[in-house]
Every structure is written in structure tokens, then in C-alpha cells.
């Protein structure tokens, strides 16, 4: 990996032992940081059915992999909201159109006008929020969307729906300690309930195994040479290797209870009606496994 690229990553000045897990993986050369991989991201974009007439907003674009895929659909406008300046600068490199921009801001309270978008989506970021923050972000998506607009998420999911609460808390604690970012995944039913509570009618749903660090998923998402680069960098960095292996052990330990989920909801005419002027909390969201 080129040094200049590494220095442009968020948290590049931190030691491997201190970096949030998603940026550590990015420093090692991993570019696809979504729990369901490229396969579920493609399913998300297909379900959003982006057209050339759409005004698209992406929350927390991270490494910009999905942003580039979205731009391939040639939407009328694309706006990203990213809370990290270094990540925003990476995304800006490939925004060349007159109506393409990446703003530094908070997904709970963006500077964009009411009903200014027809598509909003975010991946692997709601998982890292508390209950109230989840609702604020989904509510903000509702505020931005015109009636009938589509909102998509791609997040970590707990299975089955009736998973014991003690196991849920155990998984939350293990993930948070390992990736150094608070993680609060929900079951499929709970994710649907969050969207529905903010006025969305779920119209598409899909799940995939959470195999972020498995060899077959690495090759599928990064390609052969990308996987080789990642493994080479991993072998060179003892502390990073220790962190990544610890993450993988947690993923393997709880793999029967962890999955990735994609949901797309359509904004009803009433969604956001009573929230457009509500004050938002000042707490910043934390970008998750992008």
C-alpha cells in the first residue's frame, strides 16, 4: 500500500492498537467494509432503483466504494454526508459532476433542505448508534425525502428474531471491545420497526451471512490482488494482525447469531411531518464498518 494513501485515511496517525476496526482494515488495504459485502450492496442499489432523475443522498460514504457504484447509475445529483474530513476528501476525488458533492456533517442533522432528495441510503453506520441516534438518523432521512422517496440501509443483523437478550448484550460487548467502536446491531424485526416508526413502509429486504474476514468473502469483495495486498500488509504488522485476528474470532464465535441485512423503505406522505423542525442532539455519530 502506498504511504500517501495510508496517510489520507481517517485515524492514520493512531497506532493499530487504538484505531477503530473499520479504519484499521482500510489501512491494511481492505476497501469493502460492509457486513454483507459487495453482493448485498448491489442488492441494495438494485432495490433503490436509482434513475437519472433521482437526487441521491448517501450517509457516511467511508471509502467511497458504494458512492462510485451509485454514480454509475448517473443520478441527477449526488450528495454525501461524512463526519470525517479525511474520508470526505477521499470521496471528493471522484466527484467530477456539477451536481456532485461531499459535505462534512452529521447524519442526524444535515444542512440539506426538506424534501430535497428522492433516494437516501447509508451502510454500516446505524449499527454503531444508540437507540435514539438510530431514530434521529432515520428521521433525518425522512425529512430529506420527498413523499414516495426511497431509503435504504445495509447493517449488521442479529438472528433469529427471538434471540435471547443476554446473548444480544454479550455480542454487543464483544464487538465493541474488539472493534473499539460501540456496536448495537438489531434483529431483522427490530430494524424494520425502526424504519416503520419513522414513517417508512418496507418494500425490500434481504440477508446475507456476515463473513467480512473469511477468505472467500475477501476474494469476492477485494479480488485476488486486493486480497493478496491485504494479507501482505497484515503479515507485516504484528499489532494490526493481532487486532484483525481478534475481530475474526468474534465473528466466528457468534456467526450463528450474526448476519447482514438490507432494507429499503418508501416514505409515506405522513413521514417526517411532525419532525421537520425538531431539534437534534449534539452527539456526533460514529462511522461504522465502511
N, C-alpha and C positions, 0 to 999 in steps of 0.2 A: 504494500500500500504506500502511496506517495505521502511524504511528510506533510506537504502543503495541504493535502486533502484531510489528513488527520487533524491538523491544526484548525481547520474550519468547522470541525464537528462541535456541537454543544458539549460542554463539560470536558473539553480536550485537555484542560490544564489539571484536571483531577487525576489522582492515582487510580489505578484499576480497582483497588480495594474500596474506593469511595464512589465511583461512578454509578449512576442509575443503570440498571441492567440493559435497557434498550440502547443507550448510547455506548455502553461498553461493547455490545455486539456490533454496533455500527463502526466503532473504531477498529475492530478486528476485520472489517470488510463485509459484514452482512448488510444487505440492502433491503431485504424484505423482512419486516419486523411485525407482521400481522399474525395473530394466532392461528388463523385459518389459511395462511399463505396466499399466494397469487391466485390459486383456484377460487377461493371464497371471495377475494377482492373482485375478480372478474364476474362472479355471480352477482355481487352487489351492484356493479356498474350496469350489468345487463338488466337487472331488476329496476334500477333507477331509470333506464331507458332514456339516456341523455340525448337530446336532439340539438340541432344547430340553432334553434330558437331559445334554448334554455340559458338562464342566468344561474350559474353554479357557485355555491359557496362550500369550501372544504374547511372543516375544523382540524387543526393540528396536523398539517401535512407531513411533518417529520422529514424523512429523507427524500420525499417528493416522488416516490415510485408511483403511487396512485394518481398523483397530480398529472404526471406525464401520460398515464393511460387515459385520464379524463380529457386532456387536451386533444388526444387522438380522435375524440368524438366531435371536435370542433364546435363547442358550445359558443353561444353569442358572447358570453362573458364568464370569466373565472376569477374568483377571489378566494384567497387562502387567509385564514386567521391562525397565526402561530405565535406562541408566547415567548419563544426563544429567538433572539436576534440572529444568532449563528445559523440556526435551522432555516429561518426566513431568508437569509442571504443565499443559502443553497438552493432554495426553491426559486428565487428570483432569477437565477442563472438561465433557466429555460423558459421564462415567461417573456415572450417576444411580441405578443399581440397588443393591440391598442387597448383592449378591454381585459387585460390580464394583470393581476396584482397580488402581492402577498403582504398583508399588513401585520404588524406586531401588535397583538392584543389578546384579550381574554375571551374565551368562547362563551363565558357566562354573560358577557355584556360587550357585544361588538359595536363598532361605530357605524354600522350599516343601517340604512333606513328600514322602517317597517315594510313588509311585503315587497322586498326588493329582489327576491330570489324565487326560482321555480324548483330548484334542487339544492338540498343541503345534505352533506354527509360527513361523518367522522369515523375513524377507525382506531381501535385500541387506545382510546383515551377516556371514555366513560368508566371503564373498569377501574381506573385509578382515582375515581372521585367518591366522596361520601354520598349518602342518600340525597341530601339536599342539593349538593352540587350537581349530581346526575340530573335531577329535575330542572334545575336552573338552566343547564346547557340545552336540554331537550326543549324547554320552554322558549329559549332564545331562538332555536331553530324554527319553532312555530311562529315566533314573531317575525322572523325574516321571510318566511314563505308566504306566497300568495295562496288563497284557498285552492285546494287541489294540488298544491305542490308536494313534492316527494322528499322524504327524509330517510336516510339510510345509516345504519350502524353496522360495525363489524367488531365484535368484542369477545372477550373470554366468557365462557358459559360453564355453569356447574350442572352436572347431571347426576341422577334424574331430578325431576321437578320436586319430588318429595324427599330430597337429600336431607339427612339429619342435620339439625342446626349446629351441633357440636362439630361435625365434620366440616361444615362450611367455615366456621371460625378457625378451625385448625388449618385449613387450606389458605385462608386469608393471611394468617400469621406466618405460615411457612413461606408464602410468596413474597410478602412484604419484607421479611428478614433477608431473603435471598437476593431479590432484585433491587433492594434499597429504595423502593417506592411503594407507598401504600397501595394495596390491591384489594378491591372489593367486587369480585365477579358475582353475577346473579344467575339464577336458573333461567331457563327459557321463558317460563311463565312470568317470572319477575321482570325480565327485560320487556316483555310485551306489555306488562302492566304499567311500566314507566312511560312508554310511548302513548299508551291509551289514556293515561291520566292527564297528559298534556294535549289531548285532542287529536291524536293520530289514529287512523284505522289501519292496522297492519294488513298489508296485502301480499307480502312475500316473506318467506322465512326459509333458511337453510342452515344446516350444521355440518361441521367437518371435525375430524379428530384434531386435537391440539398437539401437533408434532413439530413444533418450531425448531428443535435442535436434533431431530432424527436425521440420519444420513439421507434417506430417500427424499424427505422434505427439503433438505438443504440443496440437493441437486435439482429438484423440481423448481425451487424458487430462485436459486442463485446460478444455476447452470454448472457444468463441470469445472470450468476455470474459476468461476466465482467461489465455488466450494473449496477448490484447491487453495485459493488465496486465503480464505478464511481459516482453513486448517493450518496452513503455513504460519500465519500470524499467531494463531493460538499456541502452536508449539514453541514459538519464540518468546512468549510472555508468560512466565510462570504464574504470576498473580492473577492475570486475566484467565488463564487456563483453570485455575482453582475456582474462580467465580463461575465460569461457564459450566464446569462440571457439576458444581453445586446446584445451579439452576436446572440442569438436565436431570439430576437425581430427584428434585422435587417434581418435575414434570412427569417423570416415570413413576414415582411413588403414587401420585394421585391421578394417573392417566385414565383410570376407570370413572373418575368423577369430574374430569375437565374436558371441555370441548371448545370449539369456536362457533359463534353464531352470527348470522347475517339476518337483519330485519329491515324491511322497507315499509314505511307507513305513509299514508296520504293524509294531508292536513284537511280536516273538516272545516266547514265555513265558520264554526264557532271557536276553533282552536286559537289560543292566544288573545282572544277578545278582551279578557279581563286582566291580562298580564303585560300589555304593551308598555305601560308606564310604571310597572312595579320596580322598586329599587332592587339592586342585586348586591350580594355580599362582595366584600373586597378581596376575599381569599382567591388567590390565583389557582387555576387548575394546573395539574402536572401532566405533561405529555407522557403517554404510556408507551407500550411496545410498538413503536412505529418502525 
